[in-house]
Amino acid sequence: MHIASSARLLAALIALPIALAAGCHSSSSASSAAVLPVAPTARVERAALTNRLDVAGEFLPYQEVELHAKVAGYIRHMYVDIGDRVHTGQLLAELEIPELTAQVVGAQAGVNRSEQEIQRAQSAVDRANADHIALHMAADRLKQAAAARPGLIAQQELDDAVAKDSASEAQVEAAKSELSAMQQALGAAQAEHQQYSSLAGYSRIVAPFSGIVTWRYADTGALLQAGTSNSGTMPAVKVAQIDTLRLRLPVPESLSSFVHTGDPAQIQVPATGKQLSGKVVRTTGELDLATRTLQVEIDVPNNNGKLLPGMYAQVTLNLQRDGNGLSVPVGAIDRTQTAPFALVVNAQGRVARRTLTLGMETANRVEVLGGLSEGEQVIVANLSTYPPGEQVRAQISQIAAQKGDK
């Protein structure tokens, strides 16, 4: 009995330190778990993102051009004034150019002279051909007679006939060369006449398209310099096509890749109070380096002329990101570094930094093209307070979940 009691006492003494150590370890673990910092997180989820872009645009003429004189001259008559509607090919102004008129007459005289010289050269060719034929036939007859009856024709006479035949042939070639030269001279004279006639045609300033005269720069009697002489010449009038207007919009760089031809647009014109519908017709295809925006155009019909170039409009574009790409709340993205990144709480509860490739951005969420996987948890607030490698306790943020746009 004494031996059994001693054994139990010894076992109790051995178990006491183990129990104390186990109790101390349990208390330490609970204390450690209690002081881990809580990190508000959101899961990386798939969502179809939609963004609404409200931007101010300006109406521009579909076409607009300042019409210059191609040749210098005085305005003989100005047929239009500002506000006049014109059609394609309509005469707008006519110039008086006395020097050019004289040049056209002189060029025509040169053409006539060349034509007459060609006639004379052709006559010379005909005469040379006739002489050559006669002399050639005479030489042939003498040759035949000399062959038939040797000694009948003196050799001197035969040689003279052959020489005259060769000389007449050379004269034919010379006459033909002269005729060719005269024909080339006629071509040059005709080209000169065509040039001056074309320039004379530029004394008439006509409308290149149907539209409206938006400005008149010169009056009757004003001297206009040739538009090709230098860049400071004064135009005659300005014509704009306004039956269709271009509504030009600057789209921010962050949304430029999501604007496509055919995208619908809602247009509100404050000046008229009208609301219109349209669609994107064209883009510049590159960013304006000064403003970092993509210039987008919408064609707006204006047959009644109530819209004027220079008016502003408020345009709404609904930009849709097709499919279900990965996205996270905006607060999960840190843009303070060269490349954007997010902080992920891994399976071991430690913070890890991930460099991201971003896509479309809405008011509340950002599309992630690379760097994260579906289901991972990212920290959504106070990112600078969680250094990589720190152990935290992730807790889903209800606020971030409520703001998600799916």
Secondary structure, DSSP 4 states (H G I P E B T S, - for coil): -HHHHHHHHHHHHHHHHHHHHHHHHHHHHHHHHHTSPEEEEEE-EEE--EEEEEEEEEEEEEEEEEE--SS-EEEEEE---TT-EE-TT-EEEEEE-HHHHHHHHHHHHHHHHHHHHHHHHHHHHHHHHHHHHHHHHHHHHHHHHHHHSTTSS-HHHHHHHHHHHHHHHHHHHHHHHHHHHHHHHHHHHHHHHHHHHHHHHTTEEE-SSSEEEEEE---TT-EE--TTT-TTPPPSEEEEEEEEEEEEEEEEGGGGGG--TT-EEEEEETTTTEEEEEEEEEEEEEEETTTTEEEEEEEEE-TT--S-TT-EEEEEEEEE--S-EEEEEGGG-B-SSSS-EEEEE-TTSBEEEEE-EEEEE-SSEEEEEES--TT-EEE-S-GGGS-TT-B-EEEE-HHHHHT---
